[in-house]
Amino acid sequence: QITLKESGPTLVKPTQTLTLTCTFSGFSLSTSGVGVGWIRQPPGKALEWLALIYWNDDKRYSPSLKSRLTITKDTSKNQVVLTMTNMDPVDTATYYCAHWSFMLFSFDYWGQGTLVTVSS
Amino acid sequence: QSALTQPPSASGSPGQSVTISCTGTSSDVGGYNYVSWYQQHPGKAPKLMIYEVSKRPSGVPDRFSGSKSGNTASLTVSGLQAEDEADYYCSSYAGSNNLGVFGTGTKVTVL
């Protein structure tokens, strides 16, 4: 059974760096065809794809946020970490991590999400 | 990469059908048969309902169906039920050097 869970601060100040951790079970990020992505959703707004890391350490970033994002994986700990620099109130959102399946070309399992508020 | 365009809302009575459109470009929806649809209930994480334009993951009722024509994909929910009331998002692959892109979302109301 695949599960994912996001963890990190619920409140960050403007200009600070956000670090979120996705801890997962039920699959290995060293298995071919697997990826983990980060998606966010501001309150009342649409989903936005942020970053995706593949089993082979290939990475993809949102073009509009690329300069602020870094995604890494720790296969031994079954974790994926997303850092976002220079946080702004407009970055207030629920942040989700999700399992990417190359077989389905989709996110087939999602974490519950974590709400991050950016405020001084 | 711009968000795919969906109508803000759609509605239907129980038992009826509702169809949601998702319009992109030849660089995403029109270029690949990798369109997915996600259902999201309030306060919950999205759930995959359709992948590769028209395929259903195990456990998704066959009331949900997908299709594509040119740069526009569609999700149809037949035999609407109360539990189908939710937000729906499309998503498309946009090439090997890019991330995918989500749609603007559609709120489906069961009257």
Interface residues (C-beta under 8 A of the other chain):
Chain A: I39 A46 L47 E48 W49 A51 L52 R60 Y61 S62 P63 Y96 L104 F105 S106 F107 D108 W110 G111 Q112 G113
Chain B: Q1 A3 Y34 S36 Y38 Q40 A45 P46 K47 L48 Y51 E52 K55 P57 Y89 S91 Y93 N97 N98 L99 G100 V101 F102 G103 T104 G105
